[in-house]
Amino acid sequence: MAVRIGGSRRGPVADINVTPMADVMIVLLIIFMVATPFIHEGPVERLPHAVSAATQPDDRIVVAVDDRGRLFLGHKAITAEALAAELPAAVEAQPDGERVVHLQADARLPYTDVRSVLDVIRNAGADEVALIAERNPGDRP
């Protein structure tokens, strides 16, 4: 409650004190500013950079390998054995000549880990493997 000092009216003032609300909003803003960089869209945090990168449709087959070597088929975590069992059926469902599997591997992975996933994709019957990369920051879309 506030009291007006001076003026002709005396007694309590019915104004709302917005200072606590502003304090809460500033704290929420800081929390969101700190948390936003940690939000990413998939299992792989850091992709290699590419000189040219094109956007792709959402109905593609994506195999991802994160920085710890964990495998994902789409956004579902999967073991190497399960990937070798499930991927051939997904590749066979694609039209002939368009059997493309997209590989999204973390830039920090050693090549031997990526090569073993490439072997699984090749054995699944894919015609092509497309590597997913990040666009260089200075490149135009």
C-alpha positions in Angstrom: 0.0 0.0 0.0 1.3 3.5 -0.8 0.6 6.8 0.8 0.5 10.0 -1.2 2.6 12.8 0.3 1.5 16.3 -0.4 -1.5 17.3 -2.5 -5.0 17.8 -1.3 -6.0 14.2 -0.7 -4.8 12.2 2.3 -4.9 8.5 3.0 -4.1 5.4 1.0 -3.6 5.4 -2.8 -5.2 2.7 -4.9 -2.3 2.5 -7.4 -0.8 -0.8 -8.3 2.9 -1.3 -7.5 4.4 -2.9 -10.6 8.0 -3.1 -9.3 7.7 -6.8 -8.1 6.2 -7.8 -11.5 9.0 -6.0 -13.3 11.6 -7.9 -11.2 10.0 -11.2 -12.0 9.9 -10.4 -15.7 13.6 -9.4 -15.7 14.6 -12.7 -13.9 12.5 -14.7 -16.5 14.2 -12.9 -19.4 17.6 -13.7 -18.0 16.7 -17.4 -17.5 15.5 -17.6 -21.2 18.6 -15.8 -22.5 20.8 -18.3 -20.7 18.8 -21.4 -21.6 18.2 -20.7 -25.3 21.7 -21.5 -26.6 21.4 -25.0 -25.1 18.2 -25.8 -27.1 19.0 -27.6 -30.4 17.0 -29.5 -32.9 18.2 -33.0 -32.8 20.7 -35.4 -31.4 23.8 -33.9 -33.1 25.0 -30.6 -31.6 27.8 -29.6 -33.9 27.8 -30.3 -37.6 30.6 -29.8 -40.0 30.5 -26.6 -42.1 29.8 -26.8 -45.9 30.5 -24.2 -48.6 27.1 -24.9 -50.1 24.2 -26.5 -48.3 20.6 -27.1 -49.7 17.4 -27.6 -47.7 15.8 -31.0 -47.9 12.3 -32.3 -47.5 11.1 -33.6 -44.1 10.2 -37.2 -45.3 13.8 -38.2 -45.8 15.6 -41.1 -44.0 18.1 -39.5 -41.5 20.7 -41.5 -39.6 22.4 -39.4 -36.9 25.5 -40.0 -34.8 26.1 -37.7 -31.8 29.4 -36.8 -30.3 29.4 -39.8 -28.0 28.7 -42.2 -30.9 25.1 -42.9 -30.1 22.9 -43.7 -33.2 19.5 -42.2 -34.1 17.1 -43.2 -36.8 15.1 -40.0 -37.3 14.8 -38.7 -33.7 14.6 -42.3 -32.2 17.7 -43.6 -30.4 18.8 -47.0 -31.8 21.5 -49.5 -31.4 23.9 -50.5 -34.3 22.3 -53.9 -34.5 18.7 -52.5 -34.6 19.8 -49.9 -37.2 21.2 -52.7 -39.4 17.9 -54.6 -39.1 15.5 -51.6 -39.5 17.3 -49.5 -42.2 16.9 -52.0 -45.1 13.1 -51.9 -44.8 13.1 -48.1 -44.7 15.3 -47.9 -47.8 13.2 -50.4 -49.7 10.1 -48.2 -49.0 11.7 -45.4 -51.0 11.1 -45.3 -54.8 13.7 -46.9 -57.1 16.5 -44.5 -58.0 15.7 -42.3 -55.0 16.9 -44.5 -52.2 18.9 -41.8 -50.4 19.9 -42.0 -46.7 21.0 -38.7 -45.0 23.8 -39.0 -42.6 24.1 -36.4 -39.8 27.4 -36.9 -37.9 28.9 -34.7 -35.2 32.0 -32.9 -36.3 34.0 -34.1 -33.3 33.6 -37.8 -34.2 36.6 -39.7 -35.5 36.2 -40.8 -39.1 36.3 -44.5 -38.1 33.0 -44.1 -36.3 31.4 -42.4 -39.3 32.8 -45.0 -41.6 31.2 -47.9 -39.7 27.8 -46.1 -40.0 28.4 -45.6 -43.7 29.0 -49.4 -44.0 25.7 -50.1 -42.4 23.9 -47.7 -44.8 25.6 -49.2 -47.8 24.6 -52.7 -46.7 21.0 -51.5 -46.3 20.8 -51.0 -50.0 20.9 -47.2 -50.3 21.7 -45.8 -53.7 23.2 -42.6 -52.2 24.3 -41.2 -48.9 23.9 -37.5 -48.4 25.9 -35.8 -45.7 24.1 -33.2 -43.6 26.2 -30.1 -42.9 25.8 -26.7 -41.5 25.9 -23.7 -43.8 29.0 -21.5 -43.2 28.0 -18.4 -41.2 29.1 -16.0 -43.9 27.3 -17.8 -46.8 24.1 -16.6 -48.4 21.1 -18.9 -48.4 
